[in-house]
Amino acid sequence: MVKRFLPISKEDMAARRWDRCDFVYVIGDAYVDHPSFGHAIISRVLENAGYKVGIISQPDWKDPKSVTVLGKPRLGFLVMGGNMDSMVNHYSVTKHRRHTDAYTPGGVTGKRPDYAVTVYCNLIRQAYKNTAIIVGGIEASLRRLAHYDYWSDKLKRSVLLDSQADLLLYGMGERAIVEVADALNSGIDIHDLTFIDGTVYHAKSLENVYDYKLLPSFDELKADKMSYAKSFYTQYCNTDPFISKRLAEPYSDHEYVIQNPPQKPLSTQEMDEIYDLPYMNDYHPSYKKLGGVPAISEVKFSLVSNRGCFGGCSFCALTFHQGRIVQTRSHDSILKEAERMTRDPDFKGYIHDVGGPTANFRHPSCEKQIKKGVCAGKQCLFPSPCRNLNADHSDYVELLRKLRALPGVKKVFIRSGIRFDYLLADKDDTFFRELVQYHVSGQLKVAPEHVSDKVLTLMGKPENSVYRRFIKKYEKLNEKLGLKQFVVPYLMSSHPGSSLKEAVELAEHIRDLGYMPEQVQDFYPTPSTISTVMYYTGIDPRTMKKVYVPTDPREKAMQRALIQYRDPKNYAIVYEALEKAGRKDLIGTGEKCLIRPRKNDKPKNQAKKAPEKPAKKQEKPSKKPEKAPKKHSPEPPSAAQLRKAEAYLKKRKK
């Protein structure tokens, strides 16, 4: 079979002798034919099932003609906003416009609209009123039912209604899209596709809907935040394909949105078949003159080993999108892809990653999940590892050893997240030792996120003592192996539950580590996470207890600045934060202080001088000039002094 890109023009269709496409796929990203891009997987899966798929990438959303360039498809349009939610892609957590877009040729911005799924669908409806429209991808998946939208600061309806689409596929969608395609191809009307798992559809009544849970109406959700918190947690507990119920969300007496249970997890054989499809593993050649697509550089020499995650972090949408049951590819499939990688002219001998949502998950957390699903209302790792947890890295170790042994491979890195509590739960230290010895590039990135156990509990993360135990073991292994490698912790500010008190606690932890993080992640309320529900409602939906939420932009800026308190430009706001938190004891010249006092401040944390004894007689004044005090000046350091200090710290760290 000759490998080639899918058609993006009428000329491409003519070269294949196609009169029309079965499906036209409208996407918000550039067309990159690589299995790390959702549109590539779905289009290749359909092609493998015998369907003709054309791609319209980043159409002009102001012109309905831009979605007609491939003509009217035989079966329908597919629509996806992109690999990221279009609003996350466009805006930072402070709601400022981003300056680059890694999923667009040349990294330029402005090539897709806000709320891309809705805009693209409405554009198609203008051009083709009665054509079937099916939406999918991360934006549609996480907005499938009523959801809080951070950017408009309000509750929004299901994207299925606002987009005027006929059907929504949530989750990864490979099996569901073929079922939908086969049903349409057999002559079934799109409005009669109410029976496919992993889909969401409209209904005018509940007369023909069976075995469902009725959620509160949209009007109830808007009127009562507690009602929304309860509704979301019902949805959260119905993300498992073995135990989930059908969910019905009313919008009026004659308008309902129905969510069918999720698709069953893919077998290893099905995963292999999907990743063995004839991807071009690159962006479309038409983008070359525009500078290519930046996002490909992160994934071109990386290997997807698994999907799904039983980590259960509150701020992560993976449970809602991919589910908690881990699905894996076989060693043979991954090795085959790695061997192909080594023949690429741009390959320099380094495999950048072997992982997925969590790198060191290579099987379901326990045997029960494979037949009966996950435990409703319980987590596998939080608040502590379940007694039934199968903490075993042996399969991952074997895979990594095979990859290291491939001709042409110099180093295999692991850059996906490592779940350190799961790592410590494994009684066999083989993986930990080999991780340190072979798979770290000088710095291992892990995500403790915070140091306050109060905040960590709300995050669904292990206690800080677990992280300290991991660090101690990591340092011991490095010492034993004669290596000098460091840990770079990912930290988050302003998560629900974090007040200035906890933010100062985090700053003190960073002080004791002796370094300043280059990057800090403010909590970002993205659609359909537990943390986002807390942000909007002030309630933890798991316990229905009230939670402190930092929403004031000034306080959020303070929490962020405290993590980077050494940065000279943060001096004023850190000073303000310490005053507000009642921690002026951290302003001074002592070694435990975060910043120095201002010029007119009373010096803090200096050794008290003994009271002077009265002089017996008047002494002659000394002719020698007074020596400068040995202690630091109470004035704030200059920018030059701080730059020197940071350079010294970096040098010492290296």
C-alpha positions, 0 to 999 in steps of 0.5 A: 500500500502506498502511503500518502496524505489524505485529500485536502483539495478537489485536485487531491480527490481527482488524483484518487479518482474520487467523485466525493468523500464519504466524510469531510473532517473539519479540524481546528489544527493544522493537518498532521498525520501522526497518531498523537493527533486525534484527527489523524487517528479517526480519519485513518481508522475510517479509511481502514474501515473502507471510507473515503475521508477528506480534510479541511484544516482551519477553514475561514470561519467568517466564510461559509464557502471555506467548508465547501472546498471538498464538496458535500460528503456522502455521509456527513461532516466530522468536526473537531476543535483541535488537540486542545480546547480552543479556549485553552489554546487561545488564552492563558489563565489570566485570560490574556491572548497567547502569542503562539499556537503550536498546532498552526503552521508557523506557530501563528495565532488567529487561525481558528475561532473561539469555541471552534466546535460550535463555530465550525458546525454553525458554518456547515449548517449555513452551507449544508442545512440537512447534512449530518454533523458529528462532533468529537475531540477533547473540546466536544468531549469535555463539554458534552453536558452542561459545564462551567465555562471559565472564559465567559464565567457562566454555566453553558449548555451542552455543546451538542445544542449550541453547535447544532450538531446531530451526534457527539462522540466522547472519549477516544472514539475509534470504535464509536466512529466506525459504528456510526459510519457503518450505521449511516452507510446502511441507510439509518438516519443520523437522528435514529443513532441512539444506541451507540456507546460513547455517544451523546444525542438529542431526544424530544422526550424520555419515552424511548430512553431506558435505564437512565439517571435523570440529572437536574435540569439546566435551569436548576443548575443555573439557579443552584450551584450545589445542584450543579456540584451534585450533577457533575459528581453523578457524571464523574461516577458514570465514566466507567464502561462497565457500571455506568448508567445512561444520563439524561439532562433536561433543557425543557419539557421537549428537549433532552441531551442523552449521554450513552455509557462509555465505549468499552476499553480497547484490547491490546490487539485493537490498540496495535491495529490503530497505531500500525495504520499508515500514518505519514508521521509528519505535517502536510507538506503544504506547510513547509514554506510556512515553517512547519507545525511546531507541535510535531517536534514534541511527538515525532520521536516519542512513543505512545505506550498507553492511554487511560489513567487511574491517578485521579487528580482533581484538576485533570480531565483524563478520567472524564475523557479517556477513563480510568482503565489503562489500555496498552500497546504490545511490545512488538507494536511499540518496537516496530514504531521505534525501528521505523523512527531510527530510519528517519533522517532527522533521528539523532538516536534519542527517543524522547518519551515512552508513555502516555497520560502517566508513563509508568502505568502499563496495565489496569490497577487491579484484575477486577477492573478488566471484567467489572470496571473501577470502583465507584466513589473510590480511587486507586491511589488516593488517599493511599494506594488501594490494597488491591493495587497491582503495583508492578513495573516489570512489563515496563522495565522489559519494554524499556530494555528492548528499546535501549537495545535497538541499533541506532538508539543512544538514549530512551527518555521518559518525559510523561508524568511519573506517578511517584506514589505508584512507584513507591508502592512497588516493592521491587526497586528495579524500575526505580533504579533503571529510571535513574540510571538510564532514562533521566536527562539530568533532571527528572520532572515530577508533579507533587503540585503542592506541599500543604496536605490540606491542598493536596487532599483537594487535588487528589494527590498523595501527602507531602510525606510521600513526595519527601520519601520519593526524593530521599530514595531518588537522591540515594539511588543517584549517590549509589550510581555515582550520578548527579541528577536533580528533580524538577517539581511541577508546582501549582498556585491558587488551586481551590483550598490554597489561601495565602497561608498555604502559598507562603508554606509552599514558598518556604519549601522552595526556599529550603530547596534552594532554587527558583522554579522557572515555570509556575502553573496557576490553576486553570479551570478547564471544562469538566474537572472536579477542581473546576467545579470547586472553583465555580461552586466553592464546594468539593463535589465528592464531600459537598463541603465548602472549599476556600477558592482564590478568585481575586486576581490580586491574590492569585498574582500574590500566590504565583509570585510567592513561588518565584519570590527571588525574581526582583520584579516580584519584590513588591507583590511578595512584600504585599503578600507576606504583609497580608498573610501576617508573615512579616517575619519572612521579611528581613536579612535572616537565612530563613527570610524570603525577601529583604526589608525596604529601606525605611523598614525596621530590620528583621531577624537580626541578632539583638545587640547587648545593651551598651554599658555606660562609658566611664569616661569620654573617649576620643573619636576614632580617626578610622572610618567606620566598617560596614556591618558584616550582615546584609544591608536591610535594603532590597537587593539590586537587580544586578546583585540578584542576577549574580545570586541566581547565576551562583545558585544555577552553577551550584545546582549544575 
